[in-house]
Amino acid sequence: MEGSQKSRERVRRMFGRMARTYVLMNRVITFGLDDVWRRRLVRMASFPKGGLLLDAGGGTGDMALAALGLDTTLRPVIADFTPEMMAEGRKRRGGSLLRWCCADASRLPFRDCTFDGVISGYLLRNVEDLRAVIREQVRVVKPGCIVAALDTSPPGPSLFRPLVLLYFRFGIPLLGEVIAGNRSAYQYLPSSTRGFLDPERLGALMSEEGLTDVHLRRFMFGTQVLLCGRRRPS
């Protein structure tokens, strides 16, 4: 247990140091496509009008803001365990429209069946107990409603795989050093992608934890994946 707490604290401190340049770095290292991918996931999930939406591990609010940009009737709540990230998010245009909650994604402080949908962006590969995080998202979403995630995926076999791996190993850390002054954090992020589950295994895990009709879409040379499933009706 002590080791788990230390690991979570290391991740928390790392994201705290990244907070000021986090949005800019996401735009740079994804060539400006990360917001496109977030909107794609929101459309794929098709949340109900006026729904109460949880953005788990929401950080600076990118996913919640993307959802609001497509449907202004949604009521997003952001849960994140890094106060510095949320402080930056509150400063953003539209940040005052969001509700912010400091919480660990593996122990959400919400009642069962609270939300009309749960969404996350680049959360799952950064957590220690993946099953616990998915289980919590299934717990707090209403029966029949959607849990959806955008995350990175280890690049599969392709002609571009060597170039992708070179970018992961050298390009992203270099950009992190030049733009954010934080090479170590941007070494961690590509390594966490390379060591993460393949999309099929992740989708199977989501099914094991209570979601049905789990489907996924890959893009960007297989390095990005959208996953979407529905909590089983009561």
VOLO-274890 format. One record per atom (N, C-alpha, C, CB): residue in three letters; x, y, z. Coordinates in steps of 0.05 Angstrom, whole numbers, padded with zeros to 5 digits, always signed. Each point is the difference from the previous one (the first is absolute). Glycine has a CB too. Example, Ala and Ser with C-alpha at 12.3 -4.5 7.8 and 13.67 -1.06 7.14 Angstrom:
// VOLO-274890
ALA+00264-00114+00156
ALA-00018+00024+00000
ALA+00018+00024+00000
ALA-00038-00023+00025
SER+00031+00044-00039
SER+00016+00024+00001
SER-00015+00022+00014
SER+00024-00013-00043
//
This chain:
// VOLO-274890
MET+00017-00024+00000
MET-00017+00024+00000
MET+00017+00025+00000
MET-00036-00025+00024
GLU+00058+00025-00008
GLU+00017+00023+00001
GLU+00013+00005-00027
GLU+00009-00009+00048
GLY-00001-00013-00062
GLY+00012+00003-00026
GLY-00020+00013-00020
GLY+00029-00039+00009
SER-00054+00030-00007
SER-00021+00012-00018
SER-00003+00029+00005
SER-00023-00044-00001
GLN+00022+00052+00027
GLN-00003+00028+00006
GLN+00024+00017-00010
GLN-00026-00013+00040
LYS+00050+00002-00038
LYS+00023+00014-00010
LYS+00000+00003-00030
LYS+00026-00018+00039
SER-00036-00003-00053
SER-00002+00000-00029
SER-00020+00021-00009
SER+00012-00048-00002
ARG-00035+00049+00016
ARG-00020+00020-00007
ARG+00010+00028+00005
ARG-00036-00032+00011
GLU+00051+00036+00011
GLU+00011+00026+00006
GLU+00020+00009-00021
GLU-00008-00009+00049
ARG+00024-00010-00059
ARG+00019+00007-00021
ARG-00014+00010-00025
ARG+00032-00034+00018
VAL-00053+00020-00025
VAL-00015+00008-00024
VAL-00014+00027+00005
VAL-00008-00049-00012
ARG-00003+00053+00036
ARG-00012+00025+00006
ARG+00019+00023-00002
ARG-00031-00024+00030
ARG+00055+00021-00019
ARG+00020+00021-00002
ARG+00009+00005-00028
ARG+00015-00012+00046
MET-00012-00009-00062
MET+00008+00003-00028
MET-00020+00017-00015
MET+00023-00044+00002
PHE-00049+00037+00001
PHE-00020+00016-00015
PHE-00003+00028+00012
PHE-00025-00042-00010
GLY+00030+00045+00035
GLY+00001+00027+00012
GLY+00021+00018-00013
GLY-00017-00019+00042
ARG+00040+00007-00047
ARG+00022+00015-00014
ARG-00006+00006-00029
ARG+00032-00021+00032
MET-00049+00003-00044
MET-00006+00004-00028
MET-00023+00019-00005
MET+00016-00046-00007
ALA-00031+00053+00028
ALA-00026+00013-00003
ALA+00001+00026-00017
ALA-00011-00019+00045
ARG+00031+00036-00041
ARG+00000+00026-00013
ARG+00002-00003-00031
ARG+00022+00020+00041
THR-00008-00040-00050
THR+00004-00003-00029
THR-00014-00024-00011
THR+00044+00022+00005
TYR-00061-00035+00010
TYR-00013-00025-00007
TYR-00016+00003-00026
TYR-00001-00014+00048
VAL-00016+00033-00050
VAL-00017+00003-00023
VAL+00016+00006-00025
VAL-00037+00017+00029
LEU+00057+00001-00027
LEU+00017+00006-00022
LEU+00015-00024-00010
LEU+00005+00046+00017
MET+00006-00062+00002
MET+00016-00023-00008
MET-00018-00021-00013
MET+00031+00008+00038
ASN-00055-00011-00029
ASN-00018-00019-00014
ASN-00005+00008-00029
ASN-00022-00009+00044
ARG+00019+00035-00048
ARG-00004+00009-00028
ARG+00025-00005-00017
ARG-00032+00035+00017
VAL+00055-00030-00005
VAL+00025-00002-00015
VAL+00006-00030-00007
VAL+00017+00042+00022
ILE-00018-00059-00002
ILE+00009-00028-00005
ILE-00020-00016-00016
ILE+00025+00002+00043
THR-00050+00008-00045
THR-00020-00014-00016
THR-00005+00015-00027
THR-00022-00018+00042
PHE+00039+00038-00047
PHE-00003+00016-00025
PHE-00027+00013-00002
PHE+00032-00031-00023
GLY-00043+00039+00046
GLY-00025+00014+00001
GLY-00025-00018-00002
GLY+00024+00038-00018
LEU-00021-00064+00019
LEU-00022-00018-00005
LEU-00014-00010+00025
LEU+00023-00014-00040
ASP-00012+00019+00064
ASP-00012-00011+00024
ASP-00028+00009+00005
ASP+00045-00002+00019
ASP-00051+00027-00026
ASP-00027+00010+00004
ASP-00019-00012-00020
ASP+00018+00043+00017
VAL-00009-00049-00041
VAL-00016-00014-00019
VAL-00008-00028+00010
VAL+00023+00025-00037
TRP-00003-00039+00049
TRP-00005-00027+00011
TRP-00020+00001+00023
TRP+00046-00014-00014
ARG-00044+00035+00031
ARG-00019+00002+00022
ARG-00029+00004-00010
ARG+00037+00019+00028
ARG-00040-00002-00048
ARG-00027+00005-00011
ARG-00010-00026-00013
ARG+00011+00049-00008
ARG+00007-00064-00005
ARG-00008-00025-00012
ARG-00011-00019+00021
ARG+00035+00006-00036
LEU-00022-00007+00059
LEU-00010-00018+00021
LEU-00027+00009+00010
LEU+00047-00010+00013
VAL-00051+00036-00009
VAL-00026+00010+00010
VAL-00022-00008-00020
VAL+00023+00039+00024
ARG-00018-00035-00049
ARG-00020-00008-00020
ARG-00005-00030+00000
ARG+00014+00039-00029
MET+00007-00054+00032
MET-00003-00029+00001
MET-00017-00009+00024
MET+00045-00005-00023
ALA-00041+00019+00046
ALA-00015-00008+00025
ALA-00029+00009-00001
ALA+00043+00004+00025
SER-00049+00018-00039
SER-00028+00010-00002
SER-00014+00001+00026
SER-00001-00020-00045
PHE+00011+00038+00063
PHE-00012+00004+00026
PHE-00027+00013-00002
PHE+00046+00004+00020
PRO-00064-00009-00001
PRO-00027+00011-00002
PRO+00000+00031+00005
PRO-00019-00044+00015
LYS+00001+00058-00028
LYS-00003+00028+00004
LYS-00005+00007+00029
LYS-00018+00004-00047
GLY+00033+00016+00057
GLY-00004+00009+00027
GLY+00012-00019+00021
GLY-00041+00022-00015
GLY+00056-00042+00005
GLY+00010-00020+00018
GLY+00022+00010+00019
GLY-00011-00033-00035
LEU+00012+00021+00059
LEU+00022+00005+00019
LEU+00023-00018-00008
LEU-00033+00013+00038
LEU+00055-00001-00045
LEU+00023-00015-00012
LEU+00024+00002+00018
LEU-00018+00010-00046
LEU+00031-00033+00052
LEU+00024+00000+00015
LEU+00024-00002-00018
LEU-00023-00021+00039
ASP+00042+00040-00037
ASP+00026-00002-00013
ASP+00020-00009+00020
ASP-00012+00038-00033
ALA+00018-00064+00033
ALA+00017-00013+00020
ALA+00030+00005-00007
ALA-00036-00035+00009
GLY+00051+00044+00010
GLY+00028+00008-00005
GLY+00001+00023-00020
GLY+00014-00047+00009
GLY-00033+00066-00005
GLY-00004+00021-00020
GLY+00021+00021-00002
GLY-00046-00008+00007
GLY+00064+00010+00012
GLY+00023+00018-00002
GLY-00008+00029-00004
GLY+00026-00037-00018
THR-00018+00048-00005
THR-00006+00028-00007
THR-00026+00004-00015
THR+00049+00007-00002
GLY-00065-00028+00000
GLY-00027+00003-00010
GLY-00003-00004-00030
GLY-00007+00030+00036
ASP+00028-00041-00050
ASP-00002-00002-00029
ASP-00024-00017-00009
ASP+00050+00004-00001
MET-00054-00027+00013
MET-00022-00017-00009
MET-00027+00013+00006
MET+00029-00040+00007
ALA-00032+00051+00017
ALA-00026+00012+00007
ALA-00006+00024-00018
ALA+00007-00014+00047
LEU+00013+00030-00054
LEU-00004+00023-00017
LEU-00006-00009-00029
LEU+00031+00026+00028
ALA-00019-00048-00037
ALA-00007-00011-00026
ALA-00029-00009+00000
ALA+00047-00014-00007
ALA-00056+00002+00028
ALA-00028-00009+00002
ALA-00019+00024+00000
ALA+00014-00041+00025
LEU-00008+00062-00010
LEU-00017+00024+00000
LEU+00000+00014-00027
LEU+00010+00005+00049
GLY+00012-00007-00063
GLY+00002+00013-00026
GLY-00019-00013-00020
GLY+00047+00011+00009
LEU-00054-00037-00005
LEU-00018-00014-00017
LEU-00029+00000+00010
LEU+00038-00029-00014
ASP-00041+00032+00040
ASP-00027+00000+00012
ASP+00000+00017+00025
ASP-00010-00046-00018
THR+00000+00070+00016
THR+00001+00019+00022
THR-00019-00007+00022
THR+00013+00035-00032
THR-00031-00055+00028
THR-00018-00008+00021
THR+00012-00019+00020
THR-00037+00007-00032
LEU+00060-00019+00025
LEU+00013-00019+00018
LEU+00009+00014+00026
LEU+00014-00028-00040
ARG-00012+00013+00062
ARG+00009+00012+00025
ARG+00024-00016+00010
ARG-00047+00014+00012
PRO+00071-00006-00021
PRO+00024-00015+00007
PRO+00010+00005+00028
PRO+00012+00001-00049
VAL-00003-00023+00061
VAL+00014+00001+00026
VAL+00028-00012-00005
VAL-00043-00003+00027
ILE+00064+00018-00018
ILE+00027-00010-00003
ILE+00010-00011+00027
ILE+00009+00033-00038
ALA+00001-00057+00037
ALA+00013-00012+00024
ALA+00030-00005-00007
ALA-00044-00021+00016
ASP+00062+00033-00001
ASP+00028-00003-00005
ASP+00015+00002+00027
ASP-00004+00018-00047
PHE+00027-00032+00049
PHE+00014+00001+00026
PHE+00023+00019+00000
PHE-00014-00047+00007
THR+00017+00064-00028
THR+00022+00019-00001
THR-00011+00028+00001
THR+00027-00032-00027
PRO-00026+00045+00050
PRO-00011+00027+00003
PRO+00012+00020-00020
PRO-00007-00009+00048
GLU+00032+00006-00055
GLU+00013+00019-00018
GLU-00013-00001-00028
GLU+00043-00004+00026
MET-00049-00020-00035
MET-00013-00003-00026
MET-00028+00013+00000
MET+00025-00043-00007
MET-00040+00039+00028
MET-00027+00012+00001
MET+00002+00030+00003
MET-00017-00042+00020
ALA+00037+00052-00006
ALA+00004+00029+00002
ALA+00004+00012-00027
ALA+00019-00005+00046
GLU-00003-00008-00063
GLU+00004+00010-00027
GLU-00025-00002-00017
GLU+00048-00014+00003
GLY-00063-00008+00002
GLY-00025-00003-00015
GLY-00021+00021+00006
GLY+00009-00048+00000
ARG-00010+00056+00025
ARG-00019+00021+00008
ARG+00005+00027-00014
ARG-00005-00023+00044
LYS+00030+00027-00053
LYS+00007+00025-00013
LYS-00008+00000-00030
LYS+00038+00005+00032
ARG-00044-00028-00042
ARG-00005-00002-00029
ARG-00027+00011-00007
ARG+00030-00040-00002
ARG-00033+00047-00023
ARG-00026+00009-00010
ARG-00020-00023+00003
ARG+00021+00032-00032
GLY-00043-00027+00046
GLY-00020-00020+00006
GLY+00005-00015+00026
GLY-00005-00005-00048
GLY+00028+00009+00061
GLY+00007-00014+00024
GLY-00020+00005+00023
GLY+00047+00003-00014
SER-00059+00021+00014
SER-00019+00007+00021
SER-00027-00015-00003
SER+00022+00045+00003
LEU-00026-00057-00027
LEU-00025-00015-00004
LEU+00002-00029+00010
LEU-00008+00029-00040
LEU+00032-00037+00048
LEU+00005-00027+00009
LEU-00001-00002+00030
LEU+00027-00009-00041
ARG-00034-00014+00051
ARG+00001-00005+00029
ARG+00026-00016+00005
ARG-00051+00001+00005
TRP+00065+00006+00015
TRP+00027-00012+00005
TRP+00000-00014+00027
TRP+00022+00036-00027
CYS-00011-00060+00027
CYS+00002-00017+00024
CYS+00027-00013+00002
CYS-00050-00008-00002
CYS+00064+00013+00024
CYS+00026-00013+00004
CYS-00005-00028+00010
CYS+00023+00044+00010
ALA-00016-00064-00026
ALA-00006-00028+00007
ALA+00018-00019-00016
ALA-00048+00012+00011
ASP+00054-00035+00002
ASP+00015-00022-00013
ASP-00020-00016-00017
ASP+00034-00001+00039
ALA-00026-00005-00064
ALA-00018-00014-00018
ALA-00006-00029+00010
ALA+00018+00028-00037
SER-00001-00039+00054
SER-00005-00027+00010
SER-00018+00000+00025
SER+00045-00013-00018
ARG-00052+00037+00028
ARG-00017+00002+00024
ARG-00018+00025-00004
ARG+00034-00023+00031
LEU-00053+00022-00049
LEU-00016+00023-00006
LEU-00020+00006+00022
LEU+00005-00010-00049
PRO-00008+00036+00057
PRO-00017+00007+00022
PRO-00029+00005-00008
PRO+00039+00020+00022
PHE-00050-00037-00039
PHE-00027+00003-00010
PHE-00016-00025+00005
PHE+00016+00031-00036
ARG-00042-00027+00039
ARG-00018-00023+00005
ARG-00003-00017-00025
ARG-00025+00027+00034
ASP+00017-00052-00030
ASP-00006-00018-00022
ASP-00021+00013-00019
ASP+00011-00040+00029
CYS-00007+00035-00055
CYS-00021+00007-00020
CYS-00006+00030+00000
CYS-00020-00045+00005
THR+00041+00062-00002
THR-00003+00029+00001
THR-00001+00013-00028
THR+00023-00001+00044
PHE-00006-00009-00062
PHE+00005+00015-00025
PHE-00014-00013-00024
PHE+00044+00014+00019
ASP-00050+00004-00039
ASP-00011-00009-00025
ASP+00021-00008-00021
ASP-00039+00030+00009
GLY+00064-00028-00001
GLY+00022-00008-00017
GLY+00026+00006+00014
GLY-00027+00008-00041
VAL+00048-00024+00035
VAL+00027+00004+00011
VAL+00019+00000-00024
VAL-00012-00022+00045
ILE+00030+00040-00044
ILE+00020+00003-00022
ILE+00027+00005+00012
ILE-00035+00018-00031
SER+00056-00027+00017
SER+00027+00006+00010
SER+00019+00003-00024
SER-00009-00026+00042
GLY+00029+00042-00039
GLY+00020+00004-00020
GLY+00028-00004+00011
GLY-00031+00032-00023
TYR+00045-00052+00013
TYR+00027-00006+00008
TYR+00003-00004+00030
TYR+00016+00027-00038
LEU-00036-00040+00050
LEU+00000-00007+00028
LEU+00011-00028+00004
LEU-00038+00031+00008
LEU+00027-00050-00023
LEU+00003-00028+00007
LEU+00029-00010+00001
LEU-00045-00007-00020
ARG+00061+00017+00002
ARG+00028-00010-00001
ARG+00016+00011+00023
ARG-00003-00003-00050
ASN-00007+00023+00065
ASN+00015+00012+00021
ASN-00008-00009+00028
ASN+00005+00039-00029
VAL-00024-00058+00031
VAL-00009-00009+00026
VAL+00014-00026+00008
VAL-00044+00023-00007
GLU+00046-00027+00033
GLU+00013-00024+00010
GLU-00019-00024+00000
GLU+00029+00029+00028
ASP-00054-00025-00019
ASP-00019-00022+00001
ASP-00022+00005-00021
ASP+00009-00007+00049
LEU-00004-00003-00073
LEU-00017+00006-00023
LEU-00028-00011+00005
LEU+00040-00001-00030
ARG-00042-00023+00041
ARG-00026-00012+00005
ARG-00016+00017+00019
ARG+00019-00045-00008
ALA-00006+00055+00029
ALA-00015+00016+00020
ALA-00011+00025-00012
ALA+00030-00018+00036
VAL-00014+00031-00054
VAL-00009+00024-00013
VAL-00024-00005-00018
VAL+00047+00018+00002
ILE-00046-00039-00018
ILE-00022-00006-00018
ILE-00024-00008+00017
ILE+00032-00015-00036
ARG-00028-00001+00057
ARG-00022-00008+00017
ARG-00014+00024+00013
ARG+00025-00043+00010
GLU-00010+00063-00002
GLU-00012+00024+00011
GLU-00016+00015-00021
GLU+00038+00003+00033
GLN-00029-00001-00057
GLN-00015+00013-00021
GLN-00026-00014-00006
GLN+00043+00017-00020
VAL-00042-00044+00020
VAL-00025-00015-00004
VAL-00019+00004+00024
VAL+00026-00034-00028
ARG-00015+00035+00052
ARG-00017+00003+00023
ARG-00015+00026+00000
ARG+00033-00027+00025
VAL-00020+00049-00033
VAL-00013+00027+00003
VAL-00018+00007-00024
VAL+00038+00014+00028
VAL-00036-00029-00050
VAL-00017+00006-00023
VAL-00026-00015+00003
VAL+00040+00007-00030
LYS-00062+00004+00019
LYS-00026-00012+00002
LYS-00002-00025-00018
LYS-00020+00045+00010
PRO+00004-00065-00003
PRO-00004-00023-00017
PRO-00009+00008-00028
PRO-00011-00028+00040
GLY+00023+00016-00060
GLY-00007+00006-00028
GLY+00015+00024-00011
GLY-00044-00019+00010
CYS+00060+00033+00006
CYS+00015+00023-00010
CYS+00029-00007-00007
CYS-00030+00029+00029
ILE+00043-00009-00041
ILE+00026-00005-00014
ILE+00024+00007+00017
ILE-00023+00008-00043
VAL+00043-00025+00042
VAL+00027+00006+00010
VAL+00018+00000-00025
VAL-00008-00020+00047
ALA+00023+00042-00051
ALA+00016+00003-00024
ALA+00028+00010+00007
ALA-00041+00008-00027
ALA+00061-00017+00013
ALA+00028+00008+00006
ALA+00015+00005-00026
ALA-00002-00026+00043
LEU+00019+00047-00042
LEU+00020+00005-00020
LEU+00027-00005+00013
LEU-00029+00034-00025
ASP+00046-00051+00012
ASP+00026-00004+00012
ASP+00020-00008-00022
ASP-00021-00015+00043
THR+00046+00013-00035
THR+00020-00008-00019
THR+00002-00031+00000
THR+00025+00043+00007
SER-00012-00053-00028
SER+00002-00029-00004
SER+00028-00006-00010
SER-00049-00004-00009
PRO+00061-00018+00017
PRO+00026-00008-00011
PRO-00003-00003-00030
PRO+00013-00024+00042
PRO+00005+00037-00058
PRO-00003-00002-00029
PRO+00003-00029-00010
PRO+00018+00047-00004
GLY-00037-00055-00013
GLY+00001-00027-00011
GLY+00018-00001-00025
GLY-00046-00008+00018
PRO+00048-00016-00030
PRO+00017-00003-00024
PRO-00010+00017-00023
PRO+00010-00046+00015
SER+00008+00061-00027
SER-00006+00017-00023
SER+00026+00010-00012
SER-00045+00013+00019
LEU+00044-00002-00043
LEU+00023+00012-00012
LEU+00011+00024+00016
LEU-00017-00016-00045
PHE-00002+00029+00059
PHE+00008+00024+00015
PHE+00008-00005+00029
PHE-00032+00024-00029
ARG+00031-00050+00038
ARG+00006-00006+00027
ARG+00028+00010+00009
ARG-00031-00039-00004
PRO+00052+00034-00012
PRO+00026+00010+00009
PRO+00001+00030+00003
PRO+00020-00038-00024
LEU-00034+00053+00007
LEU+00000+00030+00003
LEU-00016+00008+00025
LEU+00003+00005-00050
VAL-00025-00019+00055
VAL-00016+00006+00024
VAL+00017-00005+00025
VAL-00043-00012-00025
LEU+00057-00010+00026
LEU+00016-00007+00023
LEU+00023+00020+00004
LEU-00012-00048-00006
LEU+00024+00058-00016
LEU+00021+00020+00002
LEU-00012+00026+00011
LEU+00024-00021-00039
TYR-00048+00028+00030
TYR-00013+00024+00010
TYR-00005-00002+00030
TYR-00021+00008-00045
PHE+00011-00032+00053
PHE-00005-00004+00028
PHE+00026+00002+00017
PHE-00039-00030-00013
ARG+00060+00018+00003
ARG+00024-00002+00015
ARG+00016+00026+00001
ARG+00002-00048-00012
PHE-00002+00062-00010
PHE+00017+00024-00002
PHE-00015+00026-00004
PHE+00035-00029-00018
GLY-00055+00029+00000
GLY-00014+00024-00007
GLY-00016+00013+00023
GLY-00002-00018-00046
ILE-00015+00001+00059
ILE-00017+00011+00021
ILE+00017+00009+00024
ILE-00037-00031-00015
PRO+00056+00016+00025
PRO+00017+00011+00022
PRO+00015+00025-00007
PRO+00005-00046+00015
LEU+00004+00049-00040
LEU+00013+00024-00008
LEU-00019+00024+00000
LEU+00032-00027-00029
LEU-00056+00023+00019
LEU-00020+00022+00001
LEU-00007+00007+00029
LEU-00019-00016-00044
GLY+00018-00005+00061
GLY-00006+00006+00028
GLY+00022+00016+00013
GLY-00025-00042+00002
GLU+00050+00037-00010
GLU+00022+00016+00012
GLU+00000+00028-00011
GLU+00027-00042+00004
VAL-00032+00046-00030
VAL+00002+00026-00012
VAL-00023+00018+00008
VAL+00024-00021-00039
ILE-00049+00010+00038
ILE-00024+00016+00004
ILE-00008+00001+00030
ILE-00015-00013-00046
ALA+00016-00010+00059
ALA-00009-00001+00028
ALA+00022+00000+00020
ALA-00039-00024-00016
GLY+00064+00021+00007
GLY+00022-00002+00019
GLY-00002-00024+00018
GLY+00004+00049-00001
ASN-00015-00071-00010
ASN-00005-00024+00017
ASN+00003-00025-00017
ASN-00032+00027+00029
ARG+00057-00034-00034
ARG+00005-00023-00017
ARG-00009-00026+00013
ARG+00039+00024-00019
SER-00036-00027+00045
SER-00005-00025+00013
SER-00030-00008-00002
SER+00038+00009+00032
ALA-00056+00011-00029
ALA-00029-00005-00002
ALA-00007-00010-00028
ALA-00009+00034+00035
TYR+00022-00023-00055
TYR-00006-00007-00028
TYR+00016-00023-00009
TYR-00012+00047-00009
GLN+00029-00059+00026
GLN+00011-00026-00004
GLN-00020-00021+00012
GLN+00047+00018+00001
TYR-00059-00011+00022
TYR-00019-00018+00013
TYR-00024-00004-00018
TYR+00016+00016+00045
LEU-00027+00004-00057
LEU-00025-00003-00015
LEU+00002-00019-00024
LEU-00011+00047+00014
PRO+00032-00045-00031
PRO+00003-00020-00021
PRO+00005-00028+00011
PRO+00017+00036-00030
SER-00001-00038+00052
SER+00005-00027+00011
SER-00025-00012+00011
SER+00047+00014+00010
SER-00065+00002+00002
SER-00025-00010+00010
SER-00018-00010-00022
SER+00003+00031+00039
THR+00000-00019-00063
THR-00015-00010-00023
THR+00011-00026-00010
THR-00010+00047-00013
ARG+00036-00049+00010
ARG+00012-00025-00009
ARG-00006-00024+00018
ARG+00037+00027-00021
GLY-00039-00021+00047
GLY-00005-00022+00019
GLY-00030-00005+00006
GLY+00044+00011+00019
PHE-00062+00004-00033
PHE-00028-00002+00007
PHE-00013-00024-00015
PHE-00002+00049+00007
LEU-00022-00057+00002
LEU-00014-00022-00013
LEU-00007+00006-00029
LEU-00019-00012+00045
ASP+00018-00008-00061
ASP-00010+00004-00027
ASP-00030+00004+00001
ASP+00037-00029-00020
PRO-00049+00043+00000
PRO-00028+00008+00002
PRO-00019-00023+00004
PRO+00011+00037-00029
GLU-00006-00061+00017
GLU-00018-00023+00004
GLU+00000-00009+00029
GLU+00008-00013-00048
ARG+00015+00012+00060
ARG+00001-00009+00028
ARG-00014+00021+00018
ARG+00043-00025-00008
LEU-00039+00051+00002
LEU-00013+00020+00016
LEU-00030-00001-00003
LEU+00040+00029-00006
GLY-00049-00033-00019
GLY-00029-00003-00004
GLY-00011-00025+00015
GLY+00005+00022-00045
ALA+00010-00044+00045
ALA-00009-00024+00014
ALA-00002+00006+00030
ALA+00021-00029-00035
LEU-00002+00044+00046
LEU+00000+00007+00028
LEU-00025+00017+00007
LEU+00051-00002+00001
MET-00058+00020-00019
MET-00023+00017+00005
MET-00025-00018+00000
MET+00022+00039-00022
SER-00023-00059+00005
SER-00023-00018+00000
SER-00001-00016+00026
SER+00003-00003-00050
GLU+00020-00006+00059
GLU+00001-00015+00025
GLU-00009+00016+00024
GLU+00037-00026-00019
GLU-00035+00052+00017
GLU-00007+00017+00023
GLU-00028+00012-00002
GLU+00047+00011+00004
GLY-00064-00022-00023
GLY-00028+00007+00000
GLY-00011+00015-00023
GLY+00006+00000+00047
LEU+00010+00004-00069
LEU-00010+00014-00023
LEU-00007-00020-00022
LEU+00028+00040+00012
THR-00048-00033-00027
THR-00008-00016-00023
THR+00004+00015-00026
THR-00034-00024+00028
ASP+00034+00010-00050
ASP+00002+00012-00027
ASP+00025+00018-00002
ASP-00050-00001-00005
VAL+00072-00008+00017
VAL+00024+00016-00001
VAL+00012-00001-00028
VAL+00009-00009+00049
HIS-00005+00033-00060
HIS+00012+00001-00027
HIS+00022+00021+00000
HIS-00043-00015-00021
LEU+00061+00012+00002
LEU+00024+00018+00000
LEU+00006+00008-00029
LEU+00018-00022+00041
ARG-00004+00045-00042
ARG+00010+00010-00026
ARG+00029+00009+00004
ARG-00047+00014-00014
ARG+00064-00023-00005
ARG+00028+00008+00001
ARG+00005+00021-00022
ARG+00014-00045+00018
PHE+00006+00062-00014
PHE+00008+00019-00020
PHE+00028+00010+00007
PHE-00048+00013-00010
MET+00059+00005-00007
MET+00026+00011+00004
MET+00021-00023+00002
MET-00020+00041+00023
PHE+00021-00057-00045
PHE+00019-00022-00001
PHE-00003-00020+00023
PHE+00032+00031-00023
GLY-00056-00033+00034
GLY-00006-00018+00022
GLY+00008+00009+00027
GLY+00006-00034-00033
THR+00003+00059+00035
THR+00010+00010+00027
THR-00022+00013+00016
THR+00044+00007-00021
GLN-00068-00003+00010
GLN-00022+00012+00014
GLN-00024-00019-00002
GLN+00016+00047-00009
VAL-00031-00049+00030
VAL-00023-00018+00000
VAL-00023+00012+00015
VAL+00030-00040-00003
LEU-00054+00037-00008
LEU-00025+00008+00013
LEU-00014-00026+00008
LEU-00004+00044-00026
LEU-00005-00045+00051
LEU-00015-00023+00010
LEU-00026+00009+00013
LEU+00042-00026+00008
CYS-00063+00011-00013
CYS-00027+00009+00009
CYS-00016-00025+00007
CYS+00002+00042-00029
GLY-00014-00042+00053
GLY-00017-00022+00009
GLY-00023+00011+00016
GLY+00039-00031+00000
ARG-00059+00014+00004
ARG-00024+00007+00014
ARG-00004-00017+00025
ARG-00021+00014-00044
ARG+00015+00000+00067
ARG-00005-00015+00024
ARG-00025-00018-00003
ARG+00021+00036+00027
ARG-00018-00061-00019
ARG-00023-00018-00002
ARG-00024+00010+00015
ARG+00032-00038-00005
PRO-00056+00036-00008
PRO-00024+00008+00014
PRO-00004-00016+00026
PRO-00021+00013-00045
SER+00008-00001+00064
SER-00005-00014+00026
SER-00019-00024-00005
SER+00007+00043+00026
//
